[in-house]
Amino acid sequence: MTPIDRQRVSVLLGTEDLAVEDRPVPAVDPGDVLVRVAAVGVCGSDVHYYRHGRIGDFVVEEPLVLGHELSGTIEAVGDGVDPARVGERVAVEPQRPCHRCAQCLAGRYNLCPHMRFYATPPIDGAFAEFVTIESEFAHTLPDAVSFEAGALLEPLSVGIAAVRKAGIVPGSSVLIAGAGPIGIICAQAARAFGASRIVVSDLVPERRERALSFGATETVDPTVVSVASDLPPFDAFIDASGAPRAVADGIRAVGPAGAAVLVGLGNSEMTLPVEHIQNLEVTVTGIFRYTGTWSVAIELVASGQVDLDSLVTGRFGLDEVRDALESDTDPESLKSVVYPGGIPAGGAHLQSGT
């Protein structure tokens, strides 16, 4: 078989400036696998880099390949990796920790100060036909899990990390602010972890209605209902909006010894209800990506406890990445997926291993 040495890649050249380039296929280092990318989910961080060129301290200063939610098929393996893995369907955990620092050795590799994370400047992501990753971060997909769902295991991992931090157990009550993709995924994860009361707050009626199909037991319009005073207190609050008012009100809605987890991309500084936090001993924390979530995520999807396929509302080829990144302006859009190798005939139903 003739080796593949060139590939097509979508590159962010500057704010709202994209181009498709011809680049070499990356070399496969020892311990790595080469993955032919099948599907890549569009994340809010991709959109933020596209529109603003930065997220906090992460600044796009040179051409960058976006995309970090991905699945595909192992095309080749490096030294030390079982050759039998070639042809395996995988979901890629898009990070390369150093494995040696104090955070890595403590099991918190998401906090590795030397982390190289896909599509975080200056590390290229997955809007490309091929990527490489350490073999242990290429997670085998069961036949029942589609490539689209495999790509969306990455945001599901965020949801799992959030509900773990929130302390969700069977019978818990949780308030989730924001019914975008992460809010919807957090609702599904909370349901899978046993939460019995899952209230989703959002300004948009269509989003609130959709949340009821993905795990929410009820929804509220925060302009009509005060989550802090009109509803019984919650065991936990998860913010997936980034809105300062939603964060403050959500924390006030948490009862004694509860937890508030900040997930959404919001202001770098906010005013918080400190008296409520102190007097009720509310734990307020954030999450930064995830660790050790992928086996759980795969099981939740394979068992049918979480539905990721139904989140996909748009499919785009590599030449249509701009449309994919701008699809968030459509109120009907929930999750867009890019296919670097082309959208398969027959759609998502032909992407499983069966």
Secondary structure, 3 states (H helix, E strand, C coil): CCCCCEEEEEEEEECCEEEEEEEECCCCCCCEEEEEEEEEECCHHHHHHHHHCEECCEECCCCECCCCEEEEEEEEECCCCCHHHCCCEEEECCEECCCCCHHHHCCCHHHCCCCEECCCCCCCCCCECEEEEEHHHEEECCCCCCHHHHHCHHHHHHHHHHHHHHCCCCCCEEEEECCCHHHHHHHHHHHHCCCCEEEEECCCHHHHHHHCCCCCCEEECCCCCCCCCCCCCEEEEEECCCCHHHHHHHHHCEEEEEEEEECCCCCCCCCCCHHHHHHCCCEEEECCCCCCCHHHHHHHHHCCCCCCHHHEEEEEEHHHHHHHHHHHHCCCCCEEEEECCCCCCCHHHHCCCC
